[in-house]
């Protein structure tokens, strides 16, 4: 009979808790944020009808708990958002651009494009808006385009593509900085098509001119993506450059 040192598993568990994985699947996120011990739902989690790790049991059957879903989505967004932008706020944005961006969030246009050269604050402005939307319960997913392409690769995260296609608001940061390849172009093109067909909102930041993006992704996709879009062009000095 094979015996196993119980201390080995204790050490492994401690290491996993000290270094959690970068991505947490949605079902695990629900358990972490909405488990039986801390479920935010206004009902007893230990009795029927009740909430069991994100599921409600009632007279109308079993369904996803809306409160748990909201908490799980907020948890996912906080894990995706770079620490540098955790405190980005709309008050940081130029008043003219701020009004345009806030109006877009509740207006008919599906796409917001934030353009400008490197270092003028495109990502900061974009995360200021997604932070604002998250505070009001929006379903948000956010990636830099290179990171998204890593996550949706065959060896990446199997749920990333589904999240990118279905999130109510998707932030794609730095479109055009990724190295071009046929597979990468196909993935971005397919994602754009899927979201446009579903009428979902997306924020795109880029420092690449429209003509160059159209040459890479095709005029049809860029035309659909930017047709009726709201565009904000940021100017000013490089906020990240250190001078002396």
Protein Blocks (a to p, Z undefined) as FASTA:
>chain_A
ZZddfklmmmmmmmmmmmccfbdcfklmmmmmmgfklpcbfcdfkbccddeehiacdfko
paddfklmmmmmmmmmmmmpcfklmmgcfklpcfklmmmmmmmmmmmbfbdcdeddehil
pmmmmmmmmmmmmmnopacddddfklmmmmmpmklcfklmmmmmmombdcdehihjaccd
fklmmmmmmmmmmmmmnopacddddfbdfklmmmmnopklmmmmmgopacdddedddfkb
ccZZ
